[in-house]
Amino acid sequence: MNPTEPQNGAAAKHKILFVCLGNICRSPAAEGIFRDMVEKRGLSDSFVIDSAGTYGGHAGELPDSRMRAAASRRGYRLTHRSRKLTDDDFRNFDIIAVMDDSNYERASRTAPDVESIGKIHRMADFATKHVWDHIPDPYYEGAEGFELVLDLLEDCLDGLLNSLVPNGSTGN
Ligand code: 4NP
């Protein structure tokens, strides 16, 4: 028996944590977009979705106002409060999806053991349309930087969701 499968016949939930540096731009946007995609496919009960940052300096803050505005224009409401990544996150989540190599390095150093490092995945690897190898930090960029992040995330998150629940499946 798979110990992660619930005993009551319900399918195990996919537990996904999105990680960037400050947890105020890229990862809360990923969380909000993914939540929206999962909801639109009627899969909300099959997922646990959250986000965190490898740097805790913005803990407690809402996402950056520029990211909230850009996301809102596409119909996403971002309400997450920034928090720092912890070693417990590696016990509570199955997939830790990071935005760039720096996030990968910093998250690896937070992982409690070597096996946990295997849970870290690069967001850009789920892309099906775009060829970027990372999701670029928009913090010091203009409005186009935020639009680019949203374009890339929409592509990658669609790829991630389809890799977990092939399109057309209910997930059960
Ligand atoms: P994020 O962007 O990692 O996508 O949330 C940043 C947010 C804050 C900072 C850098 C990047 N900062 O230096 O405070």
Boltz pocket constraint, residues with backbone or C-beta under 6 A from the ligand:
constraints:
  - pocket:
      binder: B
      contacts: [[A, 20], [A, 21], [A, 22], [A, 23], [A, 24], [A, 25], [A, 26], [A, 27], [A, 53], [A, 57], [A, 137], [A, 138], [A, 139]]
      max_distance: 6.0
